[in-house]
Structure formats: structure tokens, C-alpha cells
Amino acid sequence: MIIPNKHIKFSESLLGFGAYILKKISSESTVDFLWNEYQKDLSEDKYKSKHNFDNFLITLVFLNSIGAIEERNGGIVRCIS
């Protein structure tokens, strides 16, 4: 489920979810802020695939492990543009 295939849509994969999260990171992003943004976008049909909090955390770990995000002063910052 990390990458899409013929049975998993991009938005359902952790890679697609990670792309969504990267777009949502601002200068004051926290885990709570990003989760709430996702919940809001999901309820307004701005993001089509439902993920649970575990997938959200796994996606953050994945993004951190590839150097796309890091933690600074209790917040999450994007390392790539």
C-alpha cells in the first residue's frame, strides 16, 4: 500500500497521501494541525480516500525517512520544495 498499483489508487497509497501532506505543510504545521486539515478536506470531498490515524503517522515516518520533512521546535517543516 506504499505505492499505487492497478488495485490501489494513488490517493489510497501512502505515497499519494504523503504528497497531499507535503502540500499542506505550512510554517506552523504540527501533527494535530495536519490531521485536522486532512479531516476537514475529507469531509468537504477535497480528498477522496479515507486514511486512519495509523496510516497518517506511517506516512509522516515515511516522509521523514526519505528526508522530505523533519521536526523542528515541536513542528513539522518541509525539507524539499
mmCIF file of the N, C-alpha and C atoms, coordinates in Angstrom:
data_MODEL
# 
_entry.id   MODEL 
# 
loop_
_atom_site.group_PDB 
_atom_site.id 
_atom_site.type_symbol 
_atom_site.label_atom_id 
_atom_site.label_alt_id 
_atom_site.label_comp_id 
_atom_site.label_asym_id 
_atom_site.label_entity_id 
_atom_site.label_seq_id 
_atom_site.pdbx_PDB_ins_code 
_atom_site.Cartn_x 
_atom_site.Cartn_y 
_atom_site.Cartn_z 
_atom_site.occupancy 
_atom_site.B_iso_or_equiv 
_atom_site.pdbx_formal_charge 
_atom_site.auth_seq_id 
_atom_site.auth_comp_id 
_atom_site.auth_asym_id 
_atom_site.auth_atom_id 
_atom_site.pdbx_PDB_model_num 
ATOM 1   N N  . MET A 1 1  ? 0.800   -1.188 0.000   1.00 0.00 ? 1  MET A N  1 
ATOM 2   C CA . MET A 1 1  ? 0.000   0.000  0.000   1.00 0.00 ? 1  MET A CA 1 
ATOM 3   C C  . MET A 1 1  ? 0.854   1.268  0.000   1.00 0.00 ? 1  MET A C  1 
ATOM 4   N N  . ILE A 1 2  ? 2.165   1.110  0.023   1.00 0.00 ? 2  ILE A N  1 
ATOM 5   C CA . ILE A 1 2  ? 3.011   2.296  -0.013  1.00 0.00 ? 2  ILE A CA 1 
ATOM 6   C C  . ILE A 1 2  ? 2.912   2.973  -1.367  1.00 0.00 ? 2  ILE A C  1 
ATOM 7   N N  . ILE A 1 3  ? 2.973   2.193  -2.429  1.00 0.00 ? 3  ILE A N  1 
ATOM 8   C CA . ILE A 1 3  ? 2.871   2.780  -3.762  1.00 0.00 ? 3  ILE A CA 1 
ATOM 9   C C  . ILE A 1 3  ? 1.609   2.268  -4.458  1.00 0.00 ? 3  ILE A C  1 
ATOM 10  N N  . PRO A 1 4  ? 1.084   3.043  -5.397  1.00 0.00 ? 4  PRO A N  1 
ATOM 11  C CA . PRO A 1 4  ? -0.138  2.608  -6.094  1.00 0.00 ? 4  PRO A CA 1 
ATOM 12  C C  . PRO A 1 4  ? 0.156   1.453  -7.045  1.00 0.00 ? 4  PRO A C  1 
ATOM 13  N N  . ASN A 1 5  ? -0.866  0.681  -7.350  1.00 0.00 ? 5  ASN A N  1 
ATOM 14  C CA . ASN A 1 5  ? -0.781  -0.347 -8.378  1.00 0.00 ? 5  ASN A CA 1 
ATOM 15  C C  . ASN A 1 5  ? -2.135  -0.411 -9.061  1.00 0.00 ? 5  ASN A C  1 
ATOM 16  N N  . LYS A 1 6  ? -2.383  -1.460 -9.812  1.00 0.00 ? 6  LYS A N  1 
ATOM 17  C CA . LYS A 1 6  ? -3.643  -1.494 -10.556 1.00 0.00 ? 6  LYS A CA 1 
ATOM 18  C C  . LYS A 1 6  ? -4.867  -1.673 -9.660  1.00 0.00 ? 6  LYS A C  1 
ATOM 19  N N  . HIS A 1 7  ? -4.656  -2.042 -8.387  1.00 0.00 ? 7  HIS A N  1 
ATOM 20  C CA . HIS A 1 7  ? -5.782  -2.221 -7.469  1.00 0.00 ? 7  HIS A CA 1 
ATOM 21  C C  . HIS A 1 7  ? -5.886  -1.107 -6.431  1.00 0.00 ? 7  HIS A C  1 
ATOM 22  N N  . ILE A 1 8  ? -4.848  -0.288 -6.321  1.00 0.00 ? 8  ILE A N  1 
ATOM 23  C CA . ILE A 1 8  ? -4.827  0.784  -5.334  1.00 0.00 ? 8  ILE A CA 1 
ATOM 24  C C  . ILE A 1 8  ? -4.646  2.111  -6.059  1.00 0.00 ? 8  ILE A C  1 
ATOM 25  N N  . LYS A 1 9  ? -5.583  3.040  -5.830  1.00 0.00 ? 9  LYS A N  1 
ATOM 26  C CA . LYS A 1 9  ? -5.476  4.375  -6.429  1.00 0.00 ? 9  LYS A CA 1 
ATOM 27  C C  . LYS A 1 9  ? -4.331  5.137  -5.775  1.00 0.00 ? 9  LYS A C  1 
ATOM 28  N N  . PHE A 1 10 ? -3.810  6.127  -6.495  1.00 0.00 ? 10 PHE A N  1 
ATOM 29  C CA . PHE A 1 10 ? -2.721  6.937  -5.956  1.00 0.00 ? 10 PHE A CA 1 
ATOM 30  C C  . PHE A 1 10 ? -3.109  7.574  -4.627  1.00 0.00 ? 10 PHE A C  1 
ATOM 31  N N  . SER A 1 11 ? -4.312  8.104  -4.524  1.00 0.00 ? 11 SER A N  1 
ATOM 32  C CA . SER A 1 11 ? -4.737  8.769  -3.293  1.00 0.00 ? 11 SER A CA 1 
ATOM 33  C C  . SER A 1 11 ? -4.890  7.787  -2.126  1.00 0.00 ? 11 SER A C  1 
ATOM 34  N N  . GLU A 1 12 ? -5.060  6.506  -2.421  1.00 0.00 ? 12 GLU A N  1 
ATOM 35  C CA . GLU A 1 12 ? -5.175  5.493  -1.377  1.00 0.00 ? 12 GLU A CA 1 
ATOM 36  C C  . GLU A 1 12 ? -3.814  5.009  -0.890  1.00 0.00 ? 12 GLU A C  1 
ATOM 37  N N  . SER A 1 13 ? -2.765  5.264  -1.661  1.00 0.00 ? 13 SER A N  1 
ATOM 38  C CA . SER A 1 13 ? -1.429  4.810  -1.288  1.00 0.00 ? 13 SER A CA 1 
ATOM 39  C C  . SER A 1 13 ? -0.782  5.783  -0.312  1.00 0.00 ? 13 SER A C  1 
ATOM 40  N N  . LEU A 1 14 ? 0.201   5.302  0.425   1.00 0.00 ? 14 LEU A N  1 
ATOM 41  C CA . LEU A 1 14 ? 0.916   6.171  1.347   1.00 0.00 ? 14 LEU A CA 1 
ATOM 42  C C  . LEU A 1 14 ? 1.739   7.204  0.587   1.00 0.00 ? 14 LEU A C  1 
ATOM 43  N N  . LEU A 1 15 ? 2.190   6.867  -0.594  1.00 0.00 ? 15 LEU A N  1 
ATOM 44  C CA . LEU A 1 15 ? 2.923   7.822  -1.424  1.00 0.00 ? 15 LEU A CA 1 
ATOM 45  C C  . LEU A 1 15 ? 2.018   8.985  -1.821  1.00 0.00 ? 15 LEU A C  1 
ATOM 46  N N  . GLY A 1 16 ? 0.809   8.691  -2.241  1.00 0.00 ? 16 GLY A N  1 
ATOM 47  C CA . GLY A 1 16 ? -0.147  9.732  -2.600  1.00 0.00 ? 16 GLY A CA 1 
ATOM 48  C C  . GLY A 1 16 ? -0.567  10.552 -1.395  1.00 0.00 ? 16 GLY A C  1 
ATOM 49  N N  . PHE A 1 17 ? -0.776  9.883  -0.267  1.00 0.00 ? 17 PHE A N  1 
ATOM 50  C CA . PHE A 1 17 ? -1.134  10.580 0.962   1.00 0.00 ? 17 PHE A CA 1 
ATOM 51  C C  . PHE A 1 17 ? 0.015   11.490 1.404   1.00 0.00 ? 17 PHE A C  1 
ATOM 52  N N  . GLY A 1 18 ? 1.240   11.016 1.206   1.00 0.00 ? 18 GLY A N  1 
ATOM 53  C CA . GLY A 1 18 ? 2.413   11.830 1.532   1.00 0.00 ? 18 GLY A CA 1 
ATOM 54  C C  . GLY A 1 18 ? 2.491   13.081 0.677   1.00 0.00 ? 18 GLY A C  1 
ATOM 55  N N  . ALA A 1 19 ? 2.150   12.963 -0.597  1.00 0.00 ? 19 ALA A N  1 
ATOM 56  C CA . ALA A 1 19 ? 2.141   14.133 -1.483  1.00 0.00 ? 19 ALA A CA 1 
ATOM 57  C C  . ALA A 1 19 ? 1.112   15.143 -0.993  1.00 0.00 ? 19 ALA A C  1 
ATOM 58  N N  . TYR A 1 20 ? -0.034  14.656 -0.586  1.00 0.00 ? 20 TYR A N  1 
ATOM 59  C CA . TYR A 1 20 ? -1.074  15.528 -0.038  1.00 0.00 ? 20 TYR A CA 1 
ATOM 60  C C  . TYR A 1 20 ? -0.568  16.248 1.220   1.00 0.00 ? 20 TYR A C  1 
ATOM 61  N N  . ILE A 1 21 ? 0.048   15.500 2.122   1.00 0.00 ? 21 ILE A N  1 
ATOM 62  C CA . ILE A 1 21 ? 0.553   16.081 3.371   1.00 0.00 ? 21 ILE A CA 1 
ATOM 63  C C  . ILE A 1 21 ? 1.622   17.129 3.082   1.00 0.00 ? 21 ILE A C  1 
ATOM 64  N N  . LEU A 1 22 ? 2.519   16.849 2.151   1.00 0.00 ? 22 LEU A N  1 
ATOM 65  C CA . LEU A 1 22 ? 3.559   17.817 1.808   1.00 0.00 ? 22 LEU A CA 1 
ATOM 66  C C  . LEU A 1 22 ? 2.958   19.139 1.336   1.00 0.00 ? 22 LEU A C  1 
ATOM 67  N N  . LYS A 1 23 ? 1.871   19.060 0.569   1.00 0.00 ? 23 LYS A N  1 
ATOM 68  C CA . LYS A 1 23 ? 1.225   20.291 0.106   1.00 0.00 ? 23 LYS A CA 1 
ATOM 69  C C  . LYS A 1 23 ? 0.600   21.064 1.260   1.00 0.00 ? 23 LYS A C  1 
ATOM 70  N N  . LYS A 1 24 ? 0.188   20.386 2.304   1.00 0.00 ? 24 LYS A N  1 
ATOM 71  C CA . LYS A 1 24 ? -0.496  21.016 3.429   1.00 0.00 ? 24 LYS A CA 1 
ATOM 72  C C  . LYS A 1 24 ? 0.454   21.616 4.473   1.00 0.00 ? 24 LYS A C  1 
ATOM 73  N N  . ILE A 1 25 ? 1.725   21.284 4.414   1.00 0.00 ? 25 ILE A N  1 
ATOM 74  C CA . ILE A 1 25 ? 2.665   21.774 5.424   1.00 0.00 ? 25 ILE A CA 1 
ATOM 75  C C  . ILE A 1 25 ? 2.915   23.257 5.208   1.00 0.00 ? 25 ILE A C  1 
ATOM 76  N N  . SER A 1 26 ? 2.706   24.018 6.281   1.00 0.00 ? 26 SER A N  1 
ATOM 77  C CA . SER A 1 26 ? 2.975   25.451 6.271   1.00 0.00 ? 26 SER A CA 1 
ATOM 78  C C  . SER A 1 26 ? 4.033   25.751 7.334   1.00 0.00 ? 26 SER A C  1 
ATOM 79  N N  . SER A 1 27 ? 4.265   27.013 7.584   1.00 0.00 ? 27 SER A N  1 
ATOM 80  C CA . SER A 1 27 ? 5.324   27.386 8.528   1.00 0.00 ? 27 SER A CA 1 
ATOM 81  C C  . SER A 1 27 ? 5.013   26.974 9.968   1.00 0.00 ? 27 SER A C  1 
ATOM 82  N N  . GLU A 1 28 ? 3.752   26.770 10.292  1.00 0.00 ? 28 GLU A N  1 
ATOM 83  C CA . GLU A 1 28 ? 3.379   26.426 11.666  1.00 0.00 ? 28 GLU A CA 1 
ATOM 84  C C  . GLU A 1 28 ? 2.651   25.084 11.744  1.00 0.00 ? 28 GLU A C  1 
ATOM 85  N N  . SER A 1 29 ? 3.085   24.123 10.989  1.00 0.00 ? 29 SER A N  1 
ATOM 86  C CA . SER A 1 29 ? 2.406   22.834 10.952  1.00 0.00 ? 29 SER A CA 1 
ATOM 87  C C  . SER A 1 29 ? 2.804   21.956 12.131  1.00 0.00 ? 29 SER A C  1 
ATOM 88  N N  . THR A 1 30 ? 1.810   21.335 12.715  1.00 0.00 ? 30 THR A N  1 
ATOM 89  C CA . THR A 1 30 ? 2.014   20.330 13.749  1.00 0.00 ? 30 THR A CA 1 
ATOM 90  C C  . THR A 1 30 ? 1.257   19.084 13.306  1.00 0.00 ? 30 THR A C  1 
ATOM 91  N N  . VAL A 1 31 ? 1.461   17.999 14.028  1.00 0.00 ? 31 VAL A N  1 
ATOM 92  C CA . VAL A 1 31 ? 0.731   16.770 13.728  1.00 0.00 ? 31 VAL A CA 1 
ATOM 93  C C  . VAL A 1 31 ? -0.771  17.020 13.845  1.00 0.00 ? 31 VAL A C  1 
ATOM 94  N N  . ASP A 1 32 ? -1.176  17.694 14.904  1.00 0.00 ? 32 ASP A N  1 
ATOM 95  C CA . ASP A 1 32 ? -2.602  17.988 15.095  1.00 0.00 ? 32 ASP A CA 1 
ATOM 96  C C  . ASP A 1 32 ? -3.160  18.845 13.964  1.00 0.00 ? 32 ASP A C  1 
ATOM 97  N N  . PHE A 1 33 ? -2.424  19.882 13.577  1.00 0.00 ? 33 PHE A N  1 
ATOM 98  C CA . PHE A 1 33 ? -2.872  20.760 12.504  1.00 0.00 ? 33 PHE A CA 1 
ATOM 99  C C  . PHE A 1 33 ? -3.053  19.981 11.206  1.00 0.00 ? 33 PHE A C  1 
ATOM 100 N N  . LEU A 1 34 ? -2.068  19.155 10.849  1.00 0.00 ? 34 LEU A N  1 
ATOM 101 C CA . LEU A 1 34 ? -2.146  18.395 9.594   1.00 0.00 ? 34 LEU A CA 1 
ATOM 102 C C  . LEU A 1 34 ? -3.284  17.377 9.620   1.00 0.00 ? 34 LEU A C  1 
ATOM 103 N N  . TRP A 1 35 ? -3.480  16.704 10.754  1.00 0.00 ? 35 TRP A N  1 
ATOM 104 C CA . TRP A 1 35 ? -4.562  15.735 10.871  1.00 0.00 ? 35 TRP A CA 1 
ATOM 105 C C  . TRP A 1 35 ? -5.919  16.426 10.751  1.00 0.00 ? 35 TRP A C  1 
ATOM 106 N N  . ASN A 1 36 ? -6.062  17.576 11.411  1.00 0.00 ? 36 ASN A N  1 
ATOM 107 C CA . ASN A 1 36 ? -7.318  18.326 11.328  1.00 0.00 ? 36 ASN A CA 1 
ATOM 108 C C  . ASN A 1 36 ? -7.580  18.842 9.916   1.00 0.00 ? 36 ASN A C  1 
ATOM 109 N N  . GLU A 1 37 ? -6.540  19.285 9.216   1.00 0.00 ? 37 GLU A N  1 
ATOM 110 C CA . GLU A 1 37 ? -6.687  19.716 7.827   1.00 0.00 ? 37 GLU A CA 1 
ATOM 111 C C  . GLU A 1 37 ? -7.161  18.562 6.945   1.00 0.00 ? 37 GLU A C  1 
ATOM 112 N N  . TYR A 1 38 ? -6.566  17.385 7.161   1.00 0.00 ? 38 TYR A N  1 
ATOM 113 C CA . TYR A 1 38 ? -6.979  16.204 6.398   1.00 0.00 ? 38 TYR A CA 1 
ATOM 114 C C  . TYR A 1 38 ? -8.435  15.860 6.683   1.00 0.00 ? 38 TYR A C  1 
ATOM 115 N N  . GLN A 1 39 ? -8.825  15.866 7.958   1.00 0.00 ? 39 GLN A N  1 
ATOM 116 C CA . GLN A 1 39 ? -10.206 15.552 8.322   1.00 0.00 ? 39 GLN A CA 1 
ATOM 117 C C  . GLN A 1 39 ? -11.181 16.544 7.683   1.00 0.00 ? 39 GLN A C  1 
ATOM 118 N N  . LYS A 1 40 ? -10.824 17.818 7.679   1.00 0.00 ? 40 LYS A N  1 
ATOM 119 C CA . LYS A 1 40 ? -11.662 18.851 7.071   1.00 0.00 ? 40 LYS A CA 1 
ATOM 120 C C  . LYS A 1 40 ? -11.775 18.625 5.556   1.00 0.00 ? 40 LYS A C  1 
ATOM 121 N N  . ASP A 1 41 ? -10.634 18.382 4.894   1.00 0.00 ? 41 ASP A N  1 
ATOM 122 C CA . ASP A 1 41 ? -10.660 18.158 3.445   1.00 0.00 ? 41 ASP A CA 1 
ATOM 123 C C  . ASP A 1 41 ? -11.421 16.886 3.086   1.00 0.00 ? 41 ASP A C  1 
ATOM 124 N N  . LEU A 1 42 ? -11.318 15.863 3.918   1.00 0.00 ? 42 LEU A N  1 
ATOM 125 C CA . LEU A 1 42 ? -12.051 14.628 3.681   1.00 0.00 ? 42 LEU A CA 1 
ATOM 126 C C  . LEU A 1 42 ? -13.552 14.867 3.778   1.00 0.00 ? 42 LEU A C  1 
ATOM 127 N N  . SER A 1 43 ? -13.971 15.623 4.780   1.00 0.00 ? 43 SER A N  1 
ATOM 128 C CA . SER A 1 43 ? -15.405 15.877 4.952   1.00 0.00 ? 43 SER A CA 1 
ATOM 129 C C  . SER A 1 43 ? -15.966 16.786 3.856   1.00 0.00 ? 43 SER A C  1 
ATOM 130 N N  . GLU A 1 44 ? -15.121 17.630 3.267   1.00 0.00 ? 44 GLU A N  1 
ATOM 131 C CA . GLU A 1 44 ? -15.551 18.522 2.188   1.00 0.00 ? 44 GLU A CA 1 
ATOM 132 C C  . GLU A 1 44 ? -15.282 17.938 0.802   1.00 0.00 ? 44 GLU A C  1 
ATOM 133 N N  . ASP A 1 45 ? -14.940 16.660 0.730   1.00 0.00 ? 45 ASP A N  1 
ATOM 134 C CA . ASP A 1 45 ? -14.630 15.952 -0.521  1.00 0.00 ? 45 ASP A CA 1 
ATOM 135 C C  . ASP A 1 45 ? -13.497 16.585 -1.312  1.00 0.00 ? 45 ASP A C  1 
ATOM 136 N N  . LYS A 1 46 ? -12.542 17.199 -0.626  1.00 0.00 ? 46 LYS A N  1 
ATOM 137 C CA . LYS A 1 46 ? -11.352 17.731 -1.297  1.00 0.00 ? 46 LYS A CA 1 
ATOM 138 C C  . LYS A 1 46 ? -10.276 16.657 -1.403  1.00 0.00 ? 46 LYS A C  1 
ATOM 139 N N  . TYR A 1 47 ? -10.378 15.605 -0.600  1.00 0.00 ? 47 TYR A N  1 
ATOM 140 C CA . TYR A 1 47 ? -9.503  14.444 -0.682  1.00 0.00 ? 47 TYR A CA 1 
ATOM 141 C C  . TYR A 1 47 ? -10.404 13.224 -0.629  1.00 0.00 ? 47 TYR A C  1 
ATOM 142 N N  . LYS A 1 48 ? -10.270 12.349 -1.593  1.00 0.00 ? 48 LYS A N  1 
ATOM 143 C CA . LYS A 1 48 ? -11.251 11.277 -1.796  1.00 0.00 ? 48 LYS A CA 1 
ATOM 144 C C  . LYS A 1 48 ? -11.024 10.014 -0.967  1.00 0.00 ? 48 LYS A C  1 
ATOM 145 N N  . SER A 1 49 ? -9.792  9.759  -0.539  1.00 0.00 ? 49 SER A N  1 
ATOM 146 C CA . SER A 1 49 ? -9.507  8.483  0.116   1.00 0.00 ? 49 SER A CA 1 
ATOM 147 C C  . SER A 1 49 ? -9.417  8.631  1.621   1.00 0.00 ? 49 SER A C  1 
ATOM 148 N N  . LYS A 1 50 ? -10.088 7.717  2.307   1.00 0.00 ? 50 LYS A N  1 
ATOM 149 C CA . LYS A 1 50 ? -10.094 7.751  3.769   1.00 0.00 ? 50 LYS A CA 1 
ATOM 150 C C  . LYS A 1 50 ? -8.891  6.983  4.304   1.00 0.00 ? 50 LYS A C  1 
ATOM 151 N N  . HIS A 1 51 ? -8.132  7.638  5.161   1.00 0.00 ? 51 HIS A N  1 
ATOM 152 C CA . HIS A 1 51 ? -6.998  7.019  5.851   1.00 0.00 ? 51 HIS A CA 1 
ATOM 153 C C  . HIS A 1 51 ? -7.244  7.144  7.344   1.00 0.00 ? 51 HIS A C  1 
ATOM 154 N N  . ASN A 1 52 ? -6.745  6.171  8.090   1.00 0.00 ? 52 ASN A N  1 
ATOM 155 C CA . ASN A 1 52 ? -6.868  6.254  9.545   1.00 0.00 ? 52 ASN A CA 1 
ATOM 156 C C  . ASN A 1 52 ? -5.629  6.946  10.120  1.00 0.00 ? 52 ASN A C  1 
ATOM 157 N N  . PHE A 1 53 ? -5.649  7.190  11.418  1.00 0.00 ? 53 PHE A N  1 
ATOM 158 C CA . PHE A 1 53 ? -4.550  7.909  12.057  1.00 0.00 ? 53 PHE A CA 1 
ATOM 159 C C  . PHE A 1 53 ? -3.247  7.123  11.979  1.00 0.00 ? 53 PHE A C  1 
ATOM 160 N N  . ASP A 1 54 ? -3.331  5.791  12.018  1.00 0.00 ? 54 ASP A N  1 
ATOM 161 C CA . ASP A 1 54 ? -2.123  4.970  11.883  1.00 0.00 ? 54 ASP A CA 1 
ATOM 162 C C  . ASP A 1 54 ? -1.455  5.199  10.533  1.00 0.00 ? 54 ASP A C  1 
ATOM 163 N N  . ASN A 1 55 ? -2.246  5.221  9.452   1.00 0.00 ? 55 ASN A N  1 
ATOM 164 C CA . ASN A 1 55 ? -1.686  5.493  8.130   1.00 0.00 ? 55 ASN A CA 1 
ATOM 165 C C  . ASN A 1 55 ? -1.082  6.891  8.068   1.00 0.00 ? 55 ASN A C  1 
ATOM 166 N N  . PHE A 1 56 ? -1.715  7.839  8.729   1.00 0.00 ? 56 PHE A N  1 
ATOM 167 C CA . PHE A 1 56 ? -1.202  9.196  8.786   1.00 0.00 ? 56 PHE A CA 1 
ATOM 168 C C  . PHE A 1 56 ? 0.178   9.217  9.435   1.00 0.00 ? 56 PHE A C  1 
ATOM 169 N N  . LEU A 1 57 ? 0.316   8.549  10.574  1.00 0.00 ? 57 LEU A N  1 
ATOM 170 C CA . LEU A 1 57 ? 1.609   8.506  11.261  1.00 0.00 ? 57 LEU A CA 1 
ATOM 171 C C  . LEU A 1 57 ? 2.657   7.758  10.451  1.00 0.00 ? 57 LEU A C  1 
ATOM 172 N N  . ILE A 1 58 ? 2.270   6.650  9.837   1.00 0.00 ? 58 ILE A N  1 
ATOM 173 C CA . ILE A 1 58 ? 3.206   5.895  8.995   1.00 0.00 ? 58 ILE A CA 1 
ATOM 174 C C  . ILE A 1 58 ? 3.678   6.757  7.825   1.00 0.00 ? 58 ILE A C  1 
ATOM 175 N N  . THR A 1 59 ? 2.776   7.552  7.268   1.00 0.00 ? 59 THR A N  1 
ATOM 176 C CA . THR A 1 59 ? 3.142   8.432  6.162   1.00 0.00 ? 59 THR A CA 1 
ATOM 177 C C  . THR A 1 59 ? 4.117   9.503  6.633   1.00 0.00 ? 59 THR A C  1 
ATOM 178 N N  . LEU A 1 60 ? 3.910   10.054 7.829   1.00 0.00 ? 60 LEU A N  1 
ATOM 179 C CA . LEU A 1 60 ? 4.862   11.024 8.362   1.00 0.00 ? 60 LEU A CA 1 
ATOM 180 C C  . LEU A 1 60 ? 6.232   10.389 8.586   1.00 0.00 ? 60 LEU A C  1 
ATOM 181 N N  . VAL A 1 61 ? 6.257   9.166  9.088   1.00 0.00 ? 61 VAL A N  1 
ATOM 182 C CA . VAL A 1 61 ? 7.524   8.454  9.278   1.00 0.00 ? 61 VAL A CA 1 
ATOM 183 C C  . VAL A 1 61 ? 8.199   8.213  7.922   1.00 0.00 ? 61 VAL A C  1 
ATOM 184 N N  . PHE A 1 62 ? 7.418   7.820  6.930   1.00 0.00 ? 62 PHE A N  1 
ATOM 185 C CA . PHE A 1 62 ? 7.943   7.605  5.576   1.00 0.00 ? 62 PHE A CA 1 
ATOM 186 C C  . PHE A 1 62 ? 8.548   8.899  5.022   1.00 0.00 ? 62 PHE A C  1 
ATOM 187 N N  . LEU A 1 63 ? 7.822   10.011 5.146   1.00 0.00 ? 63 LEU A N  1 
ATOM 188 C CA . LEU A 1 63 ? 8.321   11.294 4.638   1.00 0.00 ? 63 LEU A CA 1 
ATOM 189 C C  . LEU A 1 63 ? 9.592   11.715 5.368   1.00 0.00 ? 63 LEU A C  1 
ATOM 190 N N  . ASN A 1 64 ? 9.649   11.456 6.668   1.00 0.00 ? 64 ASN A N  1 
ATOM 191 C CA . ASN A 1 64 ? 10.853  11.772 7.428   1.00 0.00 ? 64 ASN A CA 1 
ATOM 192 C C  . ASN A 1 64 ? 12.022  10.895 7.000   1.00 0.00 ? 64 ASN A C  1 
ATOM 193 N N  . SER A 1 65 ? 11.755  9.626  6.757   1.00 0.00 ? 65 SER A N  1 
ATOM 194 C CA . SER A 1 65 ? 12.833  8.696  6.405   1.00 0.00 ? 65 SER A CA 1 
ATOM 195 C C  . SER A 1 65 ? 13.437  8.982  5.032   1.00 0.00 ? 65 SER A C  1 
ATOM 196 N N  . ILE A 1 66 ? 12.665  9.601  4.139   1.00 0.00 ? 66 ILE A N  1 
ATOM 197 C CA . ILE A 1 66 ? 13.233  9.950  2.828   1.00 0.00 ? 66 ILE A CA 1 
ATOM 198 C C  . ILE A 1 66 ? 13.749  11.386 2.796   1.00 0.00 ? 66 ILE A C  1 
ATOM 199 N N  . GLY A 1 67 ? 13.711  12.062 3.946   1.00 0.00 ? 67 GLY A N  1 
ATOM 200 C CA . GLY A 1 67 ? 14.256  13.403 4.050   1.00 0.00 ? 67 GLY A CA 1 
ATOM 201 C C  . GLY A 1 67 ? 13.358  14.501 3.509   1.00 0.00 ? 67 GLY A C  1 
ATOM 202 N N  . ALA A 1 68 ? 12.071  14.215 3.359   1.00 0.00 ? 68 ALA A N  1 
ATOM 203 C CA . ALA A 1 68 ? 11.139  15.212 2.831   1.00 0.00 ? 68 ALA A CA 1 
ATOM 204 C C  . ALA A 1 68 ? 10.648  16.168 3.916   1.00 0.00 ? 68 ALA A C  1 
ATOM 205 N N  . ILE A 1 69 ? 10.584  15.690 5.162   1.00 0.00 ? 69 ILE A N  1 
ATOM 206 C CA . ILE A 1 69 ? 10.160  16.530 6.287   1.00 0.00 ? 69 ILE A CA 1 
ATOM 207 C C  . ILE A 1 69 ? 11.089  16.262 7.459   1.00 0.00 ? 69 ILE A C  1 
ATOM 208 N N  . GLU A 1 70 ? 11.061  17.189 8.414   1.00 0.00 ? 70 GLU A N  1 
ATOM 209 C CA . GLU A 1 70 ? 11.757  16.957 9.680   1.00 0.00 ? 70 GLU A CA 1 
ATOM 210 C C  . GLU A 1 70 ? 11.054  17.739 10.784  1.00 0.00 ? 70 GLU A C  1 
ATOM 211 N N  . GLU A 1 71 ? 11.380  17.373 12.007  1.00 0.00 ? 71 GLU A N  1 
ATOM 212 C CA . GLU A 1 71 ? 10.786  18.031 13.169  1.00 0.00 ? 71 GLU A CA 1 
ATOM 213 C C  . GLU A 1 71 ? 11.720  19.152 13.612  1.00 0.00 ? 71 GLU A C  1 
ATOM 214 N N  . ARG A 1 72 ? 11.140  20.335 13.830  1.00 0.00 ? 72 ARG A N  1 
ATOM 215 C CA . ARG A 1 72 ? 11.894  21.476 14.359  1.00 0.00 ? 72 ARG A CA 1 
ATOM 216 C C  . ARG A 1 72 ? 11.030  22.213 15.369  1.00 0.00 ? 72 ARG A C  1 
ATOM 217 N N  . ASN A 1 73 ? 11.532  22.342 16.579  1.00 0.00 ? 73 ASN A N  1 
ATOM 218 C CA . ASN A 1 73 ? 10.848  23.090 17.637  1.00 0.00 ? 73 ASN A CA 1 
ATOM 219 C C  . ASN A 1 73 ? 9.401   22.641 17.834  1.00 0.00 ? 73 ASN A C  1 
ATOM 220 N N  . GLY A 1 74 ? 9.160   21.354 17.777  1.00 0.00 ? 74 GLY A N  1 
ATOM 221 C CA . GLY A 1 74 ? 7.825   20.818 18.003  1.00 0.00 ? 74 GLY A CA 1 
ATOM 222 C C  . GLY A 1 74 ? 6.904   20.885 16.799  1.00 0.00 ? 74 GLY A C  1 
ATOM 223 N N  . GLY A 1 75 ? 7.389   21.374 15.674  1.00 0.00 ? 75 GLY A N  1 
ATOM 224 C CA . GLY A 1 75 ? 6.585   21.452 14.459  1.00 0.00 ? 75 GLY A CA 1 
ATOM 225 C C  . GLY A 1 75 ? 7.185   20.619 13.336  1.00 0.00 ? 75 GLY A C  1 
ATOM 226 N N  . ILE A 1 76 ? 6.475   20.539 12.247  1.00 0.00 ? 76 ILE A N  1 
ATOM 227 C CA . ILE A 1 76 ? 6.930   19.776 11.080  1.00 0.00 ? 76 ILE A CA 1 
ATOM 228 C C  . ILE A 1 76 ? 7.255   20.773 9.983   1.00 0.00 ? 76 ILE A C  1 
ATOM 229 N N  . VAL A 1 77 ? 8.451   20.638 9.427   1.00 0.00 ? 77 VAL A N  1 
ATOM 230 C CA . VAL A 1 77 ? 8.843   21.513 8.318   1.00 0.00 ? 77 VAL A CA 1 
ATOM 231 C C  . VAL A 1 77 ? 9.199   20.664 7.095   1.00 0.00 ? 77 VAL A C  1 
ATOM 232 N N  . ARG A 1 78 ? 8.940   21.228 5.945   1.00 0.00 ? 78 ARG A N  1 
ATOM 233 C CA . ARG A 1 78 ? 9.247   20.566 4.679   1.00 0.00 ? 78 ARG A CA 1 
ATOM 234 C C  . ARG A 1 78 ? 10.713  20.830 4.345   1.00 0.00 ? 78 ARG A C  1 
ATOM 235 N N  . CYS A 1 79 ? 11.438  19.801 3.955   1.00 0.00 ? 79 CYS A N  1 
ATOM 236 C CA . CYS A 1 79 ? 12.857  19.935 3.604   1.00 0.00 ? 79 CYS A CA 1 
ATOM 237 C C  . CYS A 1 79 ? 13.068  20.040 2.106   1.00 0.00 ? 79 CYS A C  1 
ATOM 238 N N  . ILE A 1 80 ? 12.040  19.718 1.340   1.00 0.00 ? 80 ILE A N  1 
ATOM 239 C CA . ILE A 1 80 ? 12.114  19.825 -0.114  1.00 0.00 ? 80 ILE A CA 1 
ATOM 240 C C  . ILE A 1 80 ? 11.004  20.747 -0.588  1.00 0.00 ? 80 ILE A C  1 
ATOM 241 N N  . SER A 1 81 ? 11.193  21.348 -1.748  1.00 0.00 ? 81 SER A N  1 
ATOM 242 C CA . SER A 1 81 ? 10.138  22.227 -2.243  1.00 0.00 ? 81 SER A CA 1 
ATOM 243 C C  . SER A 1 81 ? 9.440   21.646 -3.442  1.00 0.00 ? 81 SER A C  1 
# 
